Amino acid sequence: MAEVRFGVTLGLQPPERLRALAARIEALGFDSIWTGDHIAFHVPTLESLATLSHLAAVTRRVRLGTCVYLLALRHPTVAAKTVATLDVLSGGRFVFGVGVGGEFPKEFEACGIPRAERGRRVDEGIEVCRLLWAKSPASFAGRFVRFTDLALEPRPVQPGGPPIWIGGRSDHALRRAARVGDGWISYVVTPEQYRASLEKISTFAADARRPLEIGRGFEPAHLAFTVIDDDWDQARVAAARDLGWRYNQSFDELVKKYCVLGPPARCIETLERFVAAGVRTFVLGFTAGADRVPEQVERFAADVLPHFRRG
């Protein structure tokens, strides 16, 4: 069996529970902790990098990542500084998951960023971050950002900065992952769609003349919305309710197609299909409601995780 890593993404929780959850996730043997990212959204959200900095203080081993950070909404020099600081404070444990967003236009309006520019801003932002993390002093002249002889110190613990994983499902996202990503994070896809997307990434990388070996130096990851319940139908109802509230749209049919649902054996079967399609890191989004996240974490660790740890 291929080596597979599991992380958990944490939504809005009271501070005490958030800290306790992070410590428990690490103790149970999970590999990483993640947060989503929005300036404003349909539901309340915490700022991602501030949250992960907080959790860095109560963990020692797990990696910490954004799934995914909306880089277009921030000035990339400021983002580079904040990320470098988080990498230093966490001892080099940060993974910078980056996406373009756009499903909530009001946050682009509120930040004064034209939504149509988000892809170009993310591309330039990645270039700015990598330059500032690797070279000191550095100069840059782009469409949105210009600076001369700027030293951003201290630089990240990880040489060249944290790995950048690209989020998204569109061909634009897959091309970005192929050109500049250290990994790719999908969501709301089937295993068959996942496999096809990895094949596209390989093709786009070849077109860009970039040597890229998926699974070795390039991490294939997947955000898996998950509900463990001995009753599959109850798991389906819980996932549809939670995701419908979160994204302000109906998920009644979508959960059947895209989520990891039901008893442990059925969840294992679904996850194995994704592993066969190429996934090596799962970011588990437990979607039975915020109050059930601790119970879902414990159940997954007891009944699913051991299957993938054998050998």
C-alpha positions as semicolon CSV with decimal commas, in nm:
position;residue;x (nm);y (nm);z (nm)
1;M;0,000;0,000;0,000
2;A;0,128;0,348;-0,089
3;E;0,219;0,576;0,200
4;V;-0,083;0,796;0,271
5;R;-0,096;1,094;0,505
6;F;-0,403;1,231;0,682
7;G;-0,474;1,580;0,808
8;V;-0,780;1,749;0,955
9;T;-0,917;2,089;0,861
10;L;-1,067;2,283;1,152
11;G;-1,348;2,529;1,106
12;L;-1,480;2,778;1,358
13;Q;-1,457;2,644;1,713
14;P;-1,438;2,814;2,056
15;P;-1,072;2,892;2,134
16;E;-1,044;2,634;2,412
17;R;-1,188;2,356;2,195
18;L;-0,972;2,463;1,900
19;R;-0,654;2,427;2,105
20;A;-0,768;2,099;2,260
21;L;-0,861;1,960;1,919
22;A;-0,524;2,050;1,771
23;A;-0,338;1,880;2,055
24;R;-0,562;1,574;2,032
25;I;-0,526;1,546;1,653
26;E;-0,149;1,541;1,695
27;A;-0,166;1,286;1,979
28;L;-0,386;1,054;1,772
29;G;-0,125;1,028;1,497
30;F;-0,264;1,251;1,225
31;D;-0,003;1,418;1,006
32;S;-0,133;1,772;0,965
33;I;-0,384;2,040;1,065
34;W;-0,541;2,277;0,814
35;T;-0,765;2,584;0,800
36;G;-0,975;2,730;0,524
37;D;-0,945;3,097;0,437
38;H;-1,183;3,383;0,365
39;I;-1,197;3,750;0,450
40;A;-1,577;3,731;0,450
41;F;-1,800;3,436;0,367
42;H;-2,150;3,292;0,405
43;V;-2,056;3,172;0,755
44;P;-1,820;3,308;1,024
45;T;-1,452;3,227;0,970
46;L;-1,126;3,289;1,154
47;E;-0,829;3,439;0,969
48;S;-0,623;3,141;0,859
49;L;-0,262;3,241;0,929
50;A;-0,346;3,390;1,269
51;T;-0,527;3,068;1,360
52;L;-0,239;2,845;1,251
53;S;0,011;3,061;1,440
54;H;-0,203;3,007;1,750
55;L;-0,209;2,630;1,692
56;A;0,166;2,617;1,630
57;A;0,209;2,696;2,000
58;V;0,012;2,389;2,114
59;T;0,159;2,137;1,867
60;R;0,509;2,010;1,801
61;R;0,502;1,755;1,519
62;V;0,209;1,799;1,280
63;R;0,241;2,011;0,969
64;L;0,018;2,320;0,951
65;G;-0,142;2,434;0,627
66;T;-0,394;2,656;0,453
67;C;-0,657;2,484;0,241
68;V;-0,653;2,725;0,067
69;Y;-0,524;3,082;0,118
70;L;-0,678;3,350;-0,107
71;L;-0,353;3,522;-0,201
72;A;-0,519;3,764;-0,443
73;L;-0,692;3,936;-0,150
74;R;-0,363;4,025;0,022
75;H;-0,060;4,225;-0,078
76;P;0,194;3,950;-0,159
77;T;0,483;4,121;0,024
78;V;0,276;4,129;0,343
79;A;0,166;3,769;0,286
80;A;0,529;3,663;0,232
81;K;0,628;3,825;0,562
82;T;0,341;3,665;0,756
83;V;0,404;3,321;0,610
84;A;0,777;3,345;0,681
85;T;0,698;3,437;1,041
86;L;0,460;3,141;1,078
87;D;0,720;2,906;0,934
88;V;0,977;3,034;1,185
89;L;0,738;3,010;1,480
90;S;0,628;2,657;1,384
91;G;0,983;2,531;1,333
92;G;0,941;2,486;0,956
93;R;0,608;2,300;0,961
94;F;0,400;2,520;0,732
95;V;0,245;2,424;0,396
96;F;0,116;2,718;0,191
97;G;-0,198;2,601;0,013
98;V;-0,299;2,876;-0,231
99;G;-0,610;2,931;-0,443
100;V;-0,785;3,203;-0,639
101;G;-1,130;3,184;-0,475
102;G;-1,402;3,392;-0,631
103;E;-1,714;3,208;-0,515
104;F;-1,791;3,495;-0,275
105;P;-1,748;3,816;-0,480
106;K;-1,822;4,049;-0,189
107;E;-1,485;3,979;-0,026
108;F;-1,309;4,088;-0,345
109;E;-1,520;4,405;-0,352
110;A;-1,442;4,471;0,016
111;C;-1,067;4,433;-0,045
112;G;-1,070;4,653;-0,355
113;I;-0,951;4,368;-0,579
114;P;-1,119;4,317;-0,918
115;R;-1,239;3,959;-0,922
116;A;-1,132;3,921;-1,286
117;E;-0,768;3,985;-1,185
118;R;-0,751;3,715;-0,919
119;G;-0,564;3,456;-1,127
120;R;-0,298;3,700;-1,245
121;R;-0,258;3,836;-0,891
122;V;-0,209;3,486;-0,751
123;D;0,053;3,405;-1,016
124;E;0,246;3,723;-0,941
125;G;0,196;3,679;-0,566
126;I;0,353;3,332;-0,575
127;E;0,650;3,473;-0,765
128;V;0,692;3,754;-0,510
129;C;0,673;3,517;-0,213
130;R;0,926;3,273;-0,354
131;L;1,168;3,555;-0,441
132;L;1,150;3,715;-0,096
133;W;1,188;3,380;0,081
134;A;1,493;3,280;-0,125
135;K;1,688;3,602;-0,184
136;S;1,784;3,892;0,045
137;P;1,788;4,166;-0,062
138;A;1,559;4,123;-0,362
139;S;1,407;4,342;-0,633
140;F;1,089;4,289;-0,831
141;A;0,899;4,474;-1,103
142;G;0,560;4,321;-1,184
143;R;0,216;4,434;-1,286
144;F;0,086;4,474;-0,931
145;V;0,398;4,486;-0,712
146;R;0,732;4,669;-0,734
147;F;1,020;4,696;-0,488
148;T;1,397;4,739;-0,494
149;D;1,664;4,592;-0,267
150;L;1,413;4,466;-0,010
151;A;1,537;4,234;0,265
152;L;1,265;4,024;0,426
153;E;1,420;3,882;0,741
154;P;1,409;3,639;0,905
155;R;1,346;3,415;0,612
156;P;1,150;3,089;0,652
157;V;1,308;2,788;0,821
158;Q;1,236;2,574;0,515
159;P;1,496;2,653;0,246
160;G;1,334;2,860;-0,026
161;G;1,019;2,888;0,184
162;P;0,726;2,657;0,258
163;P;0,599;2,429;-0,018
164;I;0,317;2,588;-0,220
165;W;0,025;2,359;-0,301
166;I;-0,223;2,488;-0,558
167;G;-0,594;2,443;-0,492
168;G;-0,871;2,421;-0,750
169;R;-1,035;2,206;-1,015
170;S;-1,028;2,422;-1,329
171;D;-0,773;2,384;-1,607
172;H;-0,633;2,721;-1,500
173;A;-0,564;2,579;-1,152
174;L;-0,415;2,259;-1,295
175;R;-0,184;2,459;-1,523
176;R;-0,077;2,674;-1,227
177;A;-0,002;2,360;-1,026
178;A;0,198;2,218;-1,316
179;R;0,397;2,539;-1,369
180;V;0,474;2,656;-1,017
181;G;0,319;2,424;-0,757
182;D;0,486;2,187;-0,514
183;G;0,155;2,006;-0,486
184;W;-0,213;2,017;-0,577
185;I;-0,524;2,009;-0,354
186;S;-0,856;1,910;-0,509
187;Y;-1,205;1,916;-0,364
188;V;-1,552;1,803;-0,474
189;V;-1,425;1,558;-0,737
190;T;-1,469;1,186;-0,789
191;P;-1,170;0,949;-0,792
192;E;-1,207;0,926;-1,169
193;Q;-1,197;1,303;-1,204
194;Y;-0,897;1,314;-0,970
195;R;-0,700;1,068;-1,181
196;A;-0,781;1,261;-1,500
197;S;-0,672;1,587;-1,339
198;L;-0,337;1,441;-1,232
199;E;-0,285;1,328;-1,591
200;K;-0,358;1,682;-1,708
201;I;-0,107;1,823;-1,459
202;S;0,158;1,590;-1,599
203;T;0,073;1,699;-1,953
204;F;0,075;2,069;-1,864
205;A;0,410;2,029;-1,688
206;A;0,558;1,863;-1,995
207;D;0,422;2,146;-2,212
208;A;0,591;2,395;-1,977
209;R;0,916;2,190;-1,995
210;R;0,910;2,144;-1,620
211;P;1,037;1,815;-1,479
212;L;0,763;1,703;-1,241
213;E;0,728;1,368;-1,066
214;I;0,390;1,335;-0,896
215;G;0,426;1,180;-0,553
216;R;0,798;1,256;-0,538
217;G;0,859;1,627;-0,494
218;F;0,503;1,710;-0,601
219;E;0,230;1,622;-0,350
220;P;-0,113;1,508;-0,476
221;A;-0,368;1,600;-0,206
222;H;-0,745;1,599;-0,170
223;L;-0,988;1,777;0,063
224;A;-1,234;1,502;0,155
225;F;-1,562;1,605;0,316
226;T;-1,630;1,321;0,558
227;V;-1,895;1,192;0,797
228;I;-1,846;0,861;0,979
229;D;-2,170;0,707;1,096
230;D;-2,289;0,347;1,121
231;D;-2,601;0,460;0,935
232;W;-2,505;0,575;0,583
233;D;-2,828;0,772;0,538
234;Q;-2,774;0,965;0,861
235;A;-2,421;1,047;0,742
236;R;-2,563;1,172;0,412
237;V;-2,821;1,394;0,583
238;A;-2,563;1,540;0,820
239;A;-2,318;1,617;0,539
240;A;-2,585;1,775;0,319
241;R;-2,706;1,993;0,605
242;D;-2,360;2,111;0,707
243;L;-2,225;2,176;0,357
244;G;-2,550;2,339;0,246
245;W;-2,527;2,582;0,539
246;R;-2,158;2,646;0,476
247;Y;-2,180;2,713;0,102
248;N;-2,534;2,848;0,084
249;Q;-2,650;2,597;-0,177
250;S;-2,812;2,255;-0,188
251;F;-2,579;1,958;-0,136
252;D;-2,853;1,694;-0,115
253;E;-2,735;1,513;-0,429
254;L;-2,373;1,628;-0,434
255;V;-2,282;1,453;-0,108
256;K;-2,369;1,115;-0,255
257;K;-2,119;1,167;-0,535
258;Y;-1,833;1,352;-0,366
259;C;-1,824;1,284;0,009
260;V;-1,671;1,009;0,223
261;L;-1,973;0,878;0,409
262;G;-2,104;0,602;0,629
263;P;-1,959;0,318;0,837
264;P;-1,580;0,289;0,867
265;A;-1,556;0,007;0,612
266;R;-1,740;0,212;0,353
267;C;-1,524;0,518;0,426
268;I;-1,211;0,304;0,382
269;E;-1,343;0,177;0,050
270;T;-1,403;0,532;-0,077
271;L;-1,063;0,655;0,043
272;E;-0,889;0,359;-0,121
273;R;-1,044;0,454;-0,453
274;F;-0,887;0,798;-0,417
275;V;-0,552;0,642;-0,321
276;A;-0,569;0,427;-0,634
277;A;-0,635;0,749;-0,831
278;G;-0,316;0,903;-0,692
279;V;-0,399;1,083;-0,365
280;R;-0,116;1,076;-0,110
281;T;-0,241;1,338;0,138
282;F;-0,602;1,362;0,256
283;V;-0,728;1,677;0,425
284;L;-1,036;1,557;0,613
285;G;-1,317;1,805;0,647
286;F;-1,557;1,654;0,900
287;T;-1,901;1,782;0,803
288;A;-2,140;1,646;1,063
289;G;-2,156;1,986;1,236
290;A;-1,902;2,172;1,450
291;D;-2,012;2,005;1,774
292;R;-1,940;1,658;1,634
293;V;-1,588;1,728;1,508
294;P;-1,415;1,592;1,824
295;E;-1,619;1,272;1,807
296;Q;-1,552;1,235;1,432
297;V;-1,178;1,281;1,484
298;E;-1,175;1,009;1,751
299;R;-1,382;0,770;1,540
300;F;-1,164;0,814;1,233
301;A;-0,847;0,763;1,437
302;A;-0,985;0,445;1,593
303;D;-1,164;0,283;1,300
304;V;-1,012;0,413;0,975
305;L;-0,660;0,542;1,031
306;P;-0,516;0,204;1,143
307;H;-0,611;0,049;0,807
308;F;-0,378;0,292;0,626
309;R;-0,098;0,263;0,883
310;R;-0,044;-0,112;0,847
311;G;0,305;-0,190;0,729
